[in-house]
């Protein structure tokens, strides 16, 4: 069974574009979407509305920086502080190019920082590449369950 991709995005347009791009990349992974940082943490910690979700962590977290309730940096900080979540790859997917945001993200342990391209084709290509890399090509840390993917 393939691990899901957790997409944390509050902007409706960016959410739709990201889902479309992931679909075009033909990944078999389920994409779980949440709209704010509090929901992301609830999902990851199996709390509240996500208390009954299956066990296991996502293949990757695609995390927006500017989120309502709990911002992306706080989500990242809590993920890295939790031993059961620490090894989950986190990609900051944001429109912010501010040096302070990039620096703080890496200080907190982000695996990649991707600025959302403005151009539609570039955006779709960037998201598709991210999905394939983190869900299929990336070798997970020792002790993780690596899922196989068949190409037909």
N, CA, C and O atoms as a GROMACS GRO file, in nm:
protein
  608
    1UNK      N    1   0.084  -0.118   0.000
    1UNK     CA    2   0.000   0.000   0.000
    1UNK      C    3   0.088   0.125   0.000
    1UNK      O    4   0.182   0.135   0.079
    2UNK      N    5   0.058   0.217  -0.087
    2UNK     CA    6   0.136   0.339  -0.098
    2UNK      C    7   0.099   0.438   0.013
    2UNK      O    8  -0.017   0.450   0.051
    3UNK      N    9   0.199   0.506   0.062
    3UNK     CA   10   0.173   0.609   0.163
    3UNK      C   11   0.110   0.730   0.096
    3UNK      O   12   0.141   0.761  -0.020
    4UNK      N   13   0.021   0.799   0.166
    4UNK     CA   14  -0.041   0.918   0.107
    4UNK      C   15   0.055   1.037   0.106
    4UNK      O   16   0.157   1.038   0.175
    5UNK      N   17   0.018   1.136   0.029
    5UNK     CA   18   0.085   1.265   0.029
    5UNK      C   19  -0.006   1.358   0.108
    5UNK      O   20  -0.126   1.364   0.081
    6UNK      N   21   0.048   1.430   0.205
    6UNK     CA   22  -0.030   1.527   0.281
    6UNK      C   23  -0.006   1.665   0.222
    6UNK      O   24   0.107   1.715   0.223
    7UNK      N   25  -0.111   1.726   0.171
    7UNK     CA   26  -0.104   1.859   0.112
    7UNK      C   27  -0.172   1.957   0.206
    7UNK      O   28  -0.291   1.943   0.236
    8UNK      N   29  -0.097   2.055   0.254
    8UNK     CA   30  -0.149   2.155   0.347
    8UNK      C   31  -0.150   2.289   0.275
    8UNK      O   32  -0.046   2.353   0.258
    9UNK      N   33  -0.268   2.331   0.232
    9UNK     CA   34  -0.282   2.451   0.148
    9UNK      C   35  -0.415   2.519   0.178
    9UNK      O   36  -0.520   2.456   0.175
   10UNK      N   37  -0.410   2.649   0.206
   10UNK     CA   38  -0.533   2.722   0.237
   10UNK      C   39  -0.590   2.797   0.118
   10UNK      O   40  -0.709   2.830   0.118
   11UNK      N   41  -0.510   2.825   0.017
   11UNK     CA   42  -0.557   2.899  -0.100
   11UNK      C   43  -0.628   2.803  -0.196
   11UNK      O   44  -0.568   2.707  -0.244
   12UNK      N   45  -0.756   2.831  -0.222
   12UNK     CA   46  -0.837   2.740  -0.303
   12UNK      C   47  -0.778   2.720  -0.443
   12UNK      O   48  -0.775   2.607  -0.493
   13UNK      N   49  -0.732   2.826  -0.505
   13UNK     CA   50  -0.676   2.817  -0.641
   13UNK      C   51  -0.549   2.733  -0.642
   13UNK      O   52  -0.532   2.646  -0.727
   14UNK      N   53  -0.459   2.760  -0.548
   14UNK     CA   54  -0.335   2.683  -0.540
   14UNK      C   55  -0.362   2.536  -0.508
   14UNK      O   56  -0.294   2.447  -0.558
   15UNK      N   57  -0.463   2.512  -0.424
   15UNK     CA   58  -0.501   2.374  -0.391
   15UNK      C   59  -0.547   2.300  -0.517
   15UNK      O   60  -0.503   2.188  -0.543
   16UNK      N   61  -0.635   2.363  -0.594
   16UNK     CA   62  -0.686   2.300  -0.716
   16UNK      C   63  -0.574   2.275  -0.817
   16UNK      O   64  -0.568   2.168  -0.878
   17UNK      N   65  -0.486   2.373  -0.834
   17UNK     CA   66  -0.375   2.357  -0.928
   17UNK      C   67  -0.279   2.247  -0.884
   17UNK      O   68  -0.231   2.169  -0.966
   18UNK      N   69  -0.252   2.240  -0.755
   18UNK     CA   70  -0.161   2.138  -0.704
   18UNK      C   71  -0.221   1.999  -0.721
   18UNK      O   72  -0.152   1.907  -0.763
   19UNK      N   73  -0.348   1.985  -0.690
   19UNK     CA   74  -0.414   1.855  -0.707
   19UNK      C   75  -0.415   1.813  -0.855
   19UNK      O   76  -0.393   1.697  -0.887
   20UNK      N   77  -0.440   1.909  -0.942
   20UNK     CA   78  -0.441   1.880  -1.085
   20UNK      C   79  -0.301   1.836  -1.131
   20UNK      O   80  -0.288   1.741  -1.209
   21UNK      N   81  -0.198   1.905  -1.084
   21UNK     CA   82  -0.061   1.871  -1.123
   21UNK      C   83  -0.022   1.734  -1.071
   21UNK      O   84   0.042   1.657  -1.142
   22UNK      N   85  -0.061   1.701  -0.948
   22UNK     CA   86  -0.030   1.569  -0.894
   22UNK      C   87  -0.104   1.461  -0.972
   22UNK      O   88  -0.050   1.352  -0.995
   23UNK      N   89  -0.226   1.490  -1.012
   23UNK     CA   90  -0.304   1.394  -1.091
   23UNK      C   91  -0.237   1.371  -1.227
   23UNK      O   92  -0.231   1.258  -1.274
   24UNK      N   93  -0.188   1.477  -1.288
   24UNK     CA   94  -0.122   1.465  -1.419
   24UNK      C   95   0.006   1.384  -1.411
   24UNK      O   96   0.048   1.323  -1.509
   25UNK      N   97   0.068   1.383  -1.293
   25UNK     CA   98   0.191   1.305  -1.278
   25UNK      C   99   0.161   1.156  -1.263
   25UNK      O  100   0.253   1.074  -1.259
   26UNK      N  101   0.035   1.121  -1.256
   26UNK     CA  102  -0.014   0.983  -1.251
   26UNK      C  103   0.040   0.904  -1.132
   26UNK      O  104   0.067   0.785  -1.142
   27UNK      N  105   0.055   0.973  -1.020
   27UNK     CA  106   0.094   0.904  -0.898
   27UNK      C  107  -0.023   0.824  -0.847
   27UNK      O  108  -0.138   0.868  -0.857
   28UNK      N  109   0.003   0.709  -0.793
   28UNK     CA  110  -0.103   0.627  -0.736
   28UNK      C  111  -0.131   0.663  -0.590
   28UNK      O  112  -0.229   0.617  -0.533
   29UNK      N  113  -0.045   0.745  -0.531
   29UNK     CA  114  -0.062   0.783  -0.392
   29UNK      C  115  -0.189   0.865  -0.372
   29UNK      O  116  -0.222   0.952  -0.453
   30UNK      N  117  -0.260   0.835  -0.264
   30UNK     CA  118  -0.374   0.918  -0.226
   30UNK      C  119  -0.320   1.053  -0.179
   30UNK      O  120  -0.214   1.059  -0.115
   31UNK      N  121  -0.391   1.161  -0.210
   31UNK     CA  122  -0.352   1.293  -0.163
   31UNK      C  123  -0.454   1.336  -0.057
   31UNK      O  124  -0.573   1.350  -0.086
   32UNK      N  125  -0.406   1.355   0.064
   32UNK     CA  126  -0.489   1.403   0.174
   32UNK      C  127  -0.472   1.555   0.178
   32UNK      O  128  -0.359   1.604   0.185
   33UNK      N  129  -0.582   1.629   0.174
   33UNK     CA  130  -0.572   1.775   0.178
   33UNK      C  131  -0.632   1.828   0.308
   33UNK      O  132  -0.738   1.786   0.352
   34UNK      N  133  -0.560   1.921   0.366
   34UNK     CA  134  -0.609   1.995   0.482
   34UNK      C  135  -0.586   2.142   0.454
   34UNK      O  136  -0.496   2.178   0.378
   35UNK      N  137  -0.668   2.229   0.517
   35UNK     CA  138  -0.669   2.370   0.479
   35UNK      C  139  -0.599   2.463   0.577
   35UNK      O  140  -0.589   2.583   0.550
   36UNK      N  141  -0.551   2.413   0.691
   36UNK     CA  142  -0.479   2.499   0.784
   36UNK      C  143  -0.381   2.416   0.866
   36UNK      O  144  -0.384   2.293   0.863
   37UNK      N  145  -0.295   2.485   0.939
   37UNK     CA  146  -0.192   2.417   1.016
   37UNK      C  147  -0.246   2.332   1.130
   37UNK      O  148  -0.190   2.228   1.162
   38UNK      N  149  -0.355   2.376   1.191
   38UNK     CA  150  -0.414   2.298   1.300
   38UNK      C  151  -0.467   2.164   1.248
   38UNK      O  152  -0.449   2.061   1.313
   39UNK      N  153  -0.530   2.166   1.133
   39UNK     CA  154  -0.578   2.042   1.071
   39UNK      C  155  -0.462   1.950   1.036
   39UNK      O  156  -0.470   1.829   1.054
   40UNK      N  157  -0.354   2.007   0.986
   40UNK     CA  158  -0.236   1.927   0.951
   40UNK      C  159  -0.181   1.855   1.074
   40UNK      O  160  -0.150   1.736   1.068
   41UNK      N  161  -0.170   1.927   1.184
   41UNK     CA  162  -0.120   1.866   1.307
   41UNK      C  163  -0.216   1.760   1.360
   41UNK      O  164  -0.173   1.656   1.410
   42UNK      N  165  -0.345   1.787   1.350
   42UNK     CA  166  -0.445   1.688   1.394
   42UNK      C  167  -0.432   1.560   1.310
   42UNK      O  168  -0.438   1.450   1.364
   43UNK      N  169  -0.415   1.576   1.179
   43UNK     CA  170  -0.398   1.460   1.093
   43UNK      C  171  -0.272   1.382   1.131
   43UNK      O  172  -0.276   1.260   1.150
   44UNK      N  173  -0.161   1.452   1.143
   44UNK     CA  174  -0.034   1.387   1.171
   44UNK      C  175  -0.032   1.318   1.307
   44UNK      O  176   0.031   1.214   1.324
   45UNK      N  177  -0.102   1.377   1.404
   45UNK     CA  178  -0.104   1.322   1.539
   45UNK      C  179  -0.225   1.233   1.566
   45UNK      O  180  -0.246   1.189   1.679
   46UNK      N  181  -0.304   1.207   1.462
   46UNK     CA  182  -0.424   1.123   1.472
   46UNK      C  183  -0.517   1.171   1.584
   46UNK      O  184  -0.555   1.094   1.673
   47UNK      N  185  -0.551   1.298   1.577
   47UNK     CA  186  -0.637   1.360   1.678
   47UNK      C  187  -0.764   1.416   1.613
   47UNK      O  188  -0.770   1.434   1.492
   48UNK      N  189  -0.864   1.443   1.698
   48UNK     CA  190  -0.987   1.506   1.651
   48UNK      C  191  -1.052   1.427   1.540
   48UNK      O  192  -1.073   1.306   1.552
   49UNK      N  193  -1.084   1.497   1.430
   49UNK     CA  194  -1.152   1.433   1.317
   49UNK      C  195  -1.068   1.324   1.250
   49UNK      O  196  -1.120   1.244   1.173
   50UNK      N  197  -0.937   1.320   1.280
   50UNK     CA  198  -0.847   1.222   1.220
   50UNK      C  199  -0.807   1.112   1.318
   50UNK      O  200  -0.714   1.035   1.290
   51UNK      N  201  -0.874   1.102   1.431
   51UNK     CA  202  -0.839   1.003   1.533
   51UNK      C  203  -0.850   0.860   1.480
   51UNK      O  204  -0.776   0.772   1.524
   52UNK      N  205  -0.940   0.838   1.387
   52UNK     CA  206  -0.962   0.703   1.336
   52UNK      C  207  -0.891   0.674   1.204
   52UNK      O  208  -0.913   0.569   1.143
   53UNK      N  209  -0.806   0.766   1.158
   53UNK     CA  210  -0.737   0.740   1.031
   53UNK      C  211  -0.641   0.624   1.051
   53UNK      O  212  -0.604   0.592   1.164
   54UNK      N  213  -0.602   0.563   0.943
   54UNK     CA  214  -0.508   0.451   0.951
   54UNK      C  215  -0.375   0.494   1.010
   54UNK      O  216  -0.343   0.613   1.014
   55UNK      N  217  -0.300   0.397   1.055
   55UNK     CA  218  -0.169   0.428   1.112
   55UNK      C  219  -0.068   0.457   1.002
   55UNK      O  220  -0.092   0.427   0.885
   56UNK      N  221   0.042   0.513   1.040
   56UNK     CA  222   0.149   0.542   0.945
   56UNK      C  223   0.154   0.690   0.909
   56UNK      O  224   0.058   0.764   0.926
   57UNK      N  225   0.269   0.728   0.859
   57UNK     CA  226   0.293   0.867   0.822
   57UNK      C  227   0.285   0.883   0.671
   57UNK      O  228   0.301   0.787   0.596
   58UNK      N  229   0.261   1.006   0.626
   58UNK     CA  230   0.258   1.029   0.482
   58UNK      C  231   0.396   1.011   0.419
   58UNK      O  232   0.498   1.015   0.488
   59UNK      N  233   0.398   0.990   0.287
   59UNK     CA  234   0.524   0.980   0.213
   59UNK      C  235   0.597   1.114   0.216
   59UNK      O  236   0.720   1.118   0.223
   60UNK      N  237   0.521   1.222   0.212
   60UNK     CA  238   0.576   1.357   0.212
   60UNK      C  239   0.466   1.453   0.256
   60UNK      O  240   0.348   1.428   0.236
   61UNK      N  241   0.508   1.563   0.317
   61UNK     CA  242   0.416   1.671   0.352
   61UNK      C  243   0.451   1.789   0.262
   61UNK      O  244   0.563   1.840   0.266
   62UNK      N  245   0.354   1.832   0.179
   62UNK     CA  246   0.369   1.954   0.100
   62UNK      C  247   0.301   2.063   0.180
   62UNK      O  248   0.179   2.064   0.194
   63UNK      N  249   0.379   2.155   0.233
   63UNK     CA  250   0.334   2.248   0.336
   63UNK      C  251   0.345   2.393   0.291
   63UNK      O  252   0.453   2.440   0.255
   64UNK      N  253   0.233   2.463   0.292
   64UNK     CA  254   0.234   2.606   0.264
   64UNK      C  255   0.292   2.678   0.386
   64UNK      O  256   0.280   2.629   0.498
   65UNK      N  257   0.352   2.791   0.364
   65UNK     CA  258   0.414   2.868   0.472
   65UNK      C  259   0.312   2.952   0.548
   65UNK      O  260   0.306   2.948   0.671
   66UNK      N  261   0.233   3.026   0.475
   66UNK     CA  262   0.136   3.119   0.535
   66UNK      C  263   0.001   3.049   0.545
   66UNK      O  264  -0.073   3.039   0.447
   67UNK      N  265  -0.030   3.000   0.666
   67UNK     CA  266  -0.152   2.924   0.690
   67UNK      C  267  -0.233   2.986   0.803
   67UNK      O  268  -0.176   3.048   0.893
   68UNK      N  269  -0.365   2.970   0.800
   68UNK     CA  270  -0.445   3.014   0.914
   68UNK      C  271  -0.428   2.920   1.034
   68UNK      O  272  -0.384   2.806   1.019
   69UNK      N  273  -0.461   2.968   1.149
   69UNK     CA  274  -0.459   2.897   1.278
   69UNK      C  275  -0.318   2.867   1.325
   69UNK      O  276  -0.276   2.920   1.428
   70UNK      N  277  -0.244   2.784   1.254
   70UNK     CA  278  -0.105   2.752   1.287
   70UNK      C  279  -0.026   2.765   1.158
   70UNK      O  280  -0.056   2.696   1.061
   71UNK      N  281   0.075   2.852   1.156
   71UNK     CA  282   0.148   2.872   1.030
   71UNK      C  283   0.241   2.756   0.998
   71UNK      O  284   0.268   2.671   1.083
   72UNK      N  285   0.289   2.754   0.875
   72UNK     CA  286   0.370   2.644   0.827
   72UNK      C  287   0.498   2.622   0.906
   72UNK      O  288   0.540   2.508   0.926
   73UNK      N  289   0.560   2.730   0.952
   73UNK     CA  290   0.683   2.715   1.030
   73UNK      C  291   0.656   2.645   1.162
   73UNK      O  292   0.736   2.564   1.207
   74UNK      N  293   0.544   2.677   1.225
   74UNK     CA  294   0.507   2.612   1.351
   74UNK      C  295   0.475   2.464   1.328
   74UNK      O  296   0.512   2.379   1.409
   75UNK      N  297   0.406   2.434   1.218
   75UNK     CA  298   0.378   2.294   1.185
   75UNK      C  299   0.510   2.220   1.167
   75UNK      O  300   0.529   2.111   1.222
   76UNK      N  301   0.600   2.278   1.089
   76UNK     CA  302   0.732   2.217   1.066
   76UNK      C  303   0.806   2.195   1.198
   76UNK      O  304   0.864   2.088   1.220
   77UNK      N  305   0.804   2.294   1.284
   77UNK     CA  306   0.872   2.283   1.413
   77UNK      C  307   0.814   2.168   1.496
   77UNK      O  308   0.889   2.092   1.558
   78UNK      N  309   0.682   2.156   1.498
   78UNK     CA  310   0.620   2.048   1.574
   78UNK      C  311   0.646   1.911   1.512
   78UNK      O  312   0.664   1.813   1.584
   79UNK      N  313   0.648   1.904   1.380
   79UNK     CA  314   0.680   1.778   1.313
   79UNK      C  315   0.821   1.733   1.350
   79UNK      O  316   0.842   1.617   1.384
   80UNK      N  317   0.916   1.823   1.344
   80UNK     CA  318   1.056   1.788   1.374
   80UNK      C  319   1.078   1.759   1.522
   80UNK      O  320   1.174   1.690   1.557
   81UNK      N  321   0.993   1.810   1.610
   81UNK     CA  322   1.006   1.785   1.753
   81UNK      C  323   0.944   1.651   1.794
   81UNK      O  324   0.970   1.603   1.905
   82UNK      N  325   0.864   1.591   1.707
   82UNK     CA  326   0.794   1.467   1.739
   82UNK      C  327   0.875   1.348   1.684
   82UNK      O  328   0.891   1.336   1.563
   83UNK      N  329   0.925   1.262   1.772
   83UNK     CA  330   1.008   1.150   1.726
   83UNK      C  331   0.940   1.061   1.622
   83UNK      O  332   1.008   1.007   1.534
   84UNK      N  333   0.810   1.044   1.629
   84UNK     CA  334   0.742   0.957   1.533
   84UNK      C  335   0.719   1.025   1.397
   84UNK      O  336   0.685   0.958   1.300
   85UNK      N  337   0.737   1.155   1.391
   85UNK     CA  338   0.717   1.230   1.266
   85UNK      C  339   0.846   1.286   1.209
   85UNK      O  340   0.852   1.327   1.093
   86UNK      N  341   0.949   1.289   1.290
   86UNK     CA  342   1.075   1.360   1.257
   86UNK      C  343   1.132   1.323   1.120
   86UNK      O  344   1.190   1.409   1.053
   87UNK      N  345   1.118   1.198   1.078
   87UNK     CA  346   1.181   1.156   0.953
   87UNK      C  347   1.092   1.175   0.830
   87UNK      O  348   1.134   1.144   0.719
   88UNK      N  349   0.970   1.224   0.849
   88UNK     CA  350   0.881   1.247   0.734
   88UNK      C  351   0.935   1.365   0.653
   88UNK      O  352   0.958   1.472   0.708
   89UNK      N  353   0.956   1.347   0.523
   89UNK     CA  354   1.003   1.458   0.441
   89UNK      C  355   0.899   1.571   0.436
   89UNK      O  356   0.780   1.546   0.419
   90UNK      N  357   0.947   1.693   0.451
   90UNK     CA  358   0.860   1.810   0.445
   90UNK      C  359   0.914   1.904   0.337
   90UNK      O  360   1.031   1.943   0.339
   91UNK      N  361   0.826   1.939   0.244
   91UNK     CA  362   0.860   2.034   0.139
   91UNK      C  363   0.777   2.159   0.162
   91UNK      O  364   0.654   2.154   0.158
   92UNK      N  365   0.844   2.271   0.185
   92UNK     CA  366   0.774   2.399   0.198
   92UNK      C  367   0.739   2.442   0.056
   92UNK      O  368   0.827   2.463  -0.027
   93UNK      N  369   0.612   2.457   0.030
   93UNK     CA  370   0.561   2.494  -0.102
   93UNK      C  371   0.489   2.627  -0.085
   93UNK      O  372   0.376   2.631  -0.036
   94UNK      N  373   0.554   2.736  -0.125
   94UNK     CA  374   0.506   2.868  -0.088
   94UNK      C  375   0.534   2.971  -0.196
   94UNK      O  376   0.613   2.947  -0.288
   95UNK      N  377   0.470   3.084  -0.185
   95UNK     CA  378   0.498   3.194  -0.277
   95UNK      C  379   0.601   3.290  -0.217
   95UNK      O  380   0.645   3.383  -0.285
   96UNK      N  381   0.639   3.269  -0.093
   96UNK     CA  382   0.734   3.359  -0.026
   96UNK      C  383   0.878   3.331  -0.069
   96UNK      O  384   0.927   3.219  -0.061
   97UNK      N  385   0.942   3.436  -0.115
   97UNK     CA  386   1.085   3.427  -0.149
   97UNK      C  387   1.169   3.502  -0.047
   97UNK      O  388   1.288   3.525  -0.069
   98UNK      N  389   1.107   3.541   0.064
   98UNK     CA  390   1.180   3.618   0.166
   98UNK      C  391   1.292   3.532   0.224
   98UNK      O  392   1.272   3.418   0.265
   99UNK      N  393   1.410   3.591   0.226
   99UNK     CA  394   1.526   3.519   0.276
   99UNK      C  395   1.504   3.467   0.418
   99UNK      O  396   1.549   3.357   0.451
  100UNK      N  397   1.437   3.546   0.501
  100UNK     CA  398   1.413   3.503   0.639
  100UNK      C  399   1.324   3.378   0.645
  100UNK      O  400   1.344   3.293   0.731
  101UNK      N  401   1.227   3.367   0.555
  101UNK     CA  402   1.141   3.248   0.551
  101UNK      C  403   1.219   3.125   0.507
  101UNK      O  404   1.204   3.017   0.564
  102UNK      N  405   1.303   3.143   0.405
  102UNK     CA  406   1.384   3.032   0.355
  102UNK      C  407   1.480   2.985   0.464
  102UNK      O  408   1.490   2.866   0.493
  103UNK      N  409   1.550   3.080   0.525
  103UNK     CA  410   1.648   3.048   0.629
  103UNK      C  411   1.582   2.980   0.747
  103UNK      O  412   1.632   2.878   0.795
  104UNK      N  413   1.471   3.033   0.795
  104UNK     CA  414   1.402   2.976   0.911
  104UNK      C  415   1.352   2.834   0.879
  104UNK      O  416   1.358   2.745   0.964
  105UNK      N  417   1.302   2.813   0.759
  105UNK     CA  418   1.254   2.681   0.720
  105UNK      C  419   1.366   2.578   0.727
  105UNK      O  420   1.348   2.469   0.780
  106UNK      N  421   1.483   2.614   0.673
  106UNK     CA  422   1.596   2.521   0.677
  106UNK      C  423   1.648   2.502   0.819
  106UNK      O  424   1.690   2.392   0.855
  107UNK      N  425   1.646   2.607   0.899
  107UNK     CA  426   1.688   2.594   1.039
  107UNK      C  427   1.599   2.495   1.114
  107UNK      O  428   1.645   2.423   1.203
  108UNK      N  429   1.471   2.491   1.076
  108UNK     CA  430   1.377   2.401   1.143
  108UNK      C  431   1.376   2.260   1.083
  108UNK      O  432   1.307   2.172   1.133
  109UNK      N  433   1.452   2.239   0.976
  109UNK     CA  434   1.468   2.105   0.923
  109UNK      C  435   1.385   2.070   0.800
  109UNK      O  436   1.358   1.952   0.775
  110UNK      N  437   1.344   2.170   0.723
  110UNK     CA  438   1.271   2.140   0.600
  110UNK      C  439   1.363   2.065   0.504
  110UNK      O  440   1.484   2.089   0.501
  111UNK      N  441   1.305   1.974   0.425
  111UNK     CA  442   1.385   1.899   0.329
  111UNK      C  443   1.404   1.974   0.198
  111UNK      O  444   1.506   1.958   0.130
  112UNK      N  445   1.307   2.057   0.163
  112UNK     CA  446   1.317   2.137   0.040
  112UNK      C  447   1.226   2.259   0.055
  112UNK      O  448   1.124   2.255   0.123
  113UNK      N  449   1.266   2.365  -0.012
  113UNK     CA  450   1.190   2.490  -0.011
  113UNK      C  451   1.164   2.526  -0.156
  113UNK      O  452   1.257   2.558  -0.230
  114UNK      N  453   1.038   2.520  -0.197
  114UNK     CA  454   1.002   2.543  -0.337
  114UNK      C  455   0.910   2.663  -0.345
  114UNK      O  456   0.804   2.668  -0.282
  115UNK      N  457   0.952   2.760  -0.424
  115UNK     CA  458   0.868   2.878  -0.448
  115UNK      C  459   0.772   2.845  -0.562
  115UNK      O  460   0.814   2.800  -0.669
  116UNK      N  461   0.644   2.867  -0.538
  116UNK     CA  462   0.541   2.836  -0.638
  116UNK      C  463   0.564   2.924  -0.760
  116UNK      O  464   0.563   3.047  -0.750
  117UNK      N  465   0.585   2.863  -0.876
  117UNK     CA  466   0.599   2.943  -0.997
  117UNK      C  467   0.468   3.014  -1.031
  117UNK      O  468   0.360   2.961  -1.005
  118UNK      N  469   0.479   3.132  -1.088
  118UNK     CA  470   0.360   3.208  -1.128
  118UNK      C  471   0.302   3.151  -1.257
  118UNK      O  472   0.180   3.147  -1.274
  119UNK      N  473   0.388   3.109  -1.347
  119UNK     CA  474   0.347   3.054  -1.476
  119UNK      C  475   0.277   2.918  -1.455
  119UNK      O  476   0.330   2.832  -1.385
  120UNK      N  477   0.160   2.901  -1.515
  120UNK     CA  478   0.080   2.780  -1.497
  120UNK      C  479   0.155   2.654  -1.536
  120UNK      O  480   0.158   2.559  -1.458
  121UNK      N  481   0.218   2.651  -1.653
  121UNK     CA  482   0.288   2.531  -1.698
  121UNK      C  483   0.406   2.498  -1.606
  121UNK      O  484   0.430   2.381  -1.576
  122UNK      N  485   0.478   2.600  -1.562
  122UNK     CA  486   0.589   2.578  -1.470
  122UNK      C  487   0.539   2.524  -1.336
  122UNK      O  488   0.601   2.436  -1.276
  123UNK      N  489   0.425   2.576  -1.290
  123UNK     CA  490   0.366   2.531  -1.165
  123UNK      C  491   0.330   2.383  -1.174
  123UNK      O  492   0.366   2.305  -1.086
  124UNK      N  493   0.259   2.345  -1.279
  124UNK     CA  494   0.218   2.206  -1.298
  124UNK      C  495   0.340   2.115  -1.305
  124UNK      O  496   0.342   2.009  -1.243
  125UNK      N  497   0.441   2.156  -1.380
  125UNK     CA  498   0.563   2.076  -1.393
  125UNK      C  499   0.635   2.062  -1.259
  125UNK      O  500   0.679   1.952  -1.224
  126UNK      N  501   0.647   2.172  -1.185
  126UNK     CA  502   0.716   2.168  -1.055
  126UNK      C  503   0.646   2.075  -0.957
  126UNK      O  504   0.711   1.996  -0.888
  127UNK      N  505   0.514   2.082  -0.951
  127UNK     CA  506   0.439   1.997  -0.858
  127UNK      C  507   0.448   1.850  -0.900
  127UNK      O  508   0.466   1.762  -0.815
  128UNK      N  509   0.437   1.823  -1.028
  128UNK     CA  510   0.448   1.686  -1.075
  128UNK      C  511   0.586   1.628  -1.040
  128UNK      O  512   0.596   1.514  -0.995
  129UNK      N  513   0.690   1.707  -1.062
  129UNK     CA  514   0.826   1.661  -1.030
  129UNK      C  515   0.840   1.635  -0.879
  129UNK      O  516   0.902   1.536  -0.839
  130UNK      N  517   0.784   1.724  -0.797
  130UNK     CA  518   0.790   1.705  -0.652
  130UNK      C  519   0.722   1.575  -0.612
  130UNK      O  520   0.778   1.496  -0.535
  131UNK      N  521   0.603   1.553  -0.664
  131UNK     CA  522   0.528   1.433  -0.629
  131UNK      C  523   0.603   1.307  -0.666
  131UNK      O  524   0.612   1.214  -0.585
  132UNK      N  525   0.656   1.302  -0.785
  132UNK     CA  526   0.729   1.183  -0.830
  132UNK      C  527   0.855   1.162  -0.746
  132UNK      O  528   0.884   1.050  -0.704
  133UNK      N  529   0.928   1.268  -0.721
  133UNK     CA  530   1.051   1.254  -0.644
  133UNK      C  531   1.024   1.200  -0.504
  133UNK      O  532   1.080   1.099  -0.464
  134UNK      N  533   0.936   1.268  -0.429
  134UNK     CA  534   0.917   1.233  -0.288
  134UNK      C  535   0.834   1.107  -0.268
  134UNK      O  536   0.857   1.034  -0.172
  135UNK      N  537   0.740   1.080  -0.357
  135UNK     CA  538   0.654   0.963  -0.337
  135UNK      C  539   0.708   0.836  -0.404
  135UNK      O  540   0.673   0.726  -0.363
  136UNK      N  541   0.794   0.852  -0.504
  136UNK     CA  542   0.840   0.734  -0.579
  136UNK      C  543   0.991   0.717  -0.572
  136UNK      O  544   1.039   0.609  -0.538
  137UNK      N  545   1.067   0.820  -0.604
  137UNK     CA  546   1.212   0.807  -0.619
  137UNK      C  547   1.291   0.815  -0.488
  137UNK      O  548   1.393   0.749  -0.474
  138UNK      N  549   1.244   0.895  -0.394
  138UNK     CA  550   1.318   0.915  -0.270
  138UNK      C  551   1.328   0.786  -0.189
  138UNK      O  552   1.230   0.714  -0.173
  139UNK      N  553   1.446   0.758  -0.141
  139UNK     CA  554   1.468   0.642  -0.053
  139UNK      C  555   1.435   0.686   0.090
  139UNK      O  556   1.498   0.778   0.141
  140UNK      N  557   1.336   0.622   0.155
  140UNK     CA  558   1.299   0.664   0.290
  140UNK      C  559   1.408   0.629   0.390
  140UNK      O  560   1.495   0.547   0.362
  141UNK      N  561   1.404   0.692   0.509
  141UNK     CA  562   1.506   0.663   0.609
  141UNK      C  563   1.498   0.518   0.657
  141UNK      O  564   1.392   0.456   0.648
  142UNK      N  565   1.609   0.464   0.708
  142UNK     CA  566   1.609   0.327   0.760
  142UNK      C  567   1.497   0.310   0.863
  142UNK      O  568   1.472   0.397   0.946
  143UNK      N  569   1.432   0.195   0.856
  143UNK     CA  570   1.322   0.168   0.949
  143UNK      C  571   1.186   0.204   0.892
  143UNK      O  572   1.084   0.162   0.946
  144UNK      N  573   1.184   0.280   0.784
  144UNK     CA  574   1.058   0.314   0.720
  144UNK      C  575   1.017   0.201   0.628
  144UNK      O  576   1.100   0.122   0.582
  145UNK      N  577   0.890   0.194   0.601
  145UNK     CA  578   0.840   0.094   0.508
  145UNK      C  579   0.844   0.155   0.370
  145UNK      O  580   0.778   0.256   0.344
  146UNK      N  581   0.921   0.096   0.281
  146UNK     CA  582   0.926   0.144   0.143
  146UNK      C  583   0.822   0.066   0.064
  146UNK      O  584   0.821  -0.057   0.065
  147UNK      N  585   0.738   0.139  -0.003
  147UNK     CA  586   0.634   0.074  -0.082
  147UNK      C  587   0.684   0.058  -0.224
  147UNK      O  588   0.760   0.140  -0.274
  148UNK      N  589   0.642  -0.049  -0.286
  148UNK     CA  590   0.683  -0.070  -0.424
  148UNK      C  591   0.582  -0.010  -0.518
  148UNK      O  592   0.464   0.002  -0.485
  149UNK      N  593   0.627   0.026  -0.634
  149UNK     CA  594   0.540   0.082  -0.735
  149UNK      C  595   0.569   0.009  -0.865
  149UNK      O  596   0.684  -0.004  -0.907
  150UNK      N  597   0.464  -0.038  -0.927
  150UNK     CA  598   0.480  -0.110  -1.053
  150UNK      C  599   0.445  -0.017  -1.167
  150UNK      O  600   0.347   0.056  -1.162
  151UNK      N  601   0.527  -0.022  -1.270
  151UNK     CA  602   0.500   0.056  -1.390
  151UNK      C  603   0.452  -0.040  -1.498
  151UNK      O  604   0.519  -0.139  -1.528
  152UNK      N  605   0.338  -0.013  -1.554
  152UNK     CA  606   0.285  -0.102  -1.656
  152UNK      C  607   0.261  -0.028  -1.784
  152UNK      O  608   0.216  -0.087  -1.882
   0.00000   0.00000   0.00000
